[in-house]
């Protein structure tokens, strides 16, 4: 029982520190050009992400000229 509690506590500390430093970790990981290229191409290849991007770029709303 004590071993299970200790493992849960350690896991909680690790997850908490990862959440607290998530942007720093993301910048470190995406600092590598090859990994960044893979992440971006993988994200854009998802159908719902591609649809959201296309809708935001080519929406049918009226555009006003300045």
N, C-alpha and C positions, 0 to 999 in steps of 0.2 A: 504494500500500500504506500509506503513512504517513497519507494523507488518510482512508482507511477506519479506521485505528486511532484517529485523532484524533476522528472522528465517534462511534465506539463508546465512547470514553472520555467524551466530553461527554454522550452519552446515558446512560451509567452514572451519572454525577454527578447528572444531572437526576432520574433515576428514584430514586436513593438519597435525594435531598433530598425528593422527593415522599413517599416511604414514611416518612421520618423525621418529616415534618410533616403526616401524613395527617389527624390529628384536628383540627388547627388549620385546615387547608384545608376539611375537611368542615363545621366550625362556621361558617367564613366563607361558604361556599356556601349552607348551609341557614339562614343568618341572614336571607335574603330570604324573606318570607312566601309569595310566589307560587311560588318554586322548591320550597320545603319542601312546600307543598300538592300540587304536581305529583308530587314524589318519593313522598310517602306514599300518594297515591291510586294511583299506578302500581304501587307495591310490593304494596299490599293487593289489587289486582285480579289479581295472579298466582295461579293456581289452587292451587299447592302452598303458598304463604304463607297464603292464606285457609284452607286445610284444616288447617294447623298451628295457626293461631289458634283455629279452631273446636274442634279436639281439645283444646287446652289449656284452653279456657273451659268446654266442656261434655263433660268426660270421664265415663265410666261408673263410675269408681272409687267406692268407699264413702267417704262423708264422715262424719267424726266431729264430733259437737257438743261444745262445751266447756261 
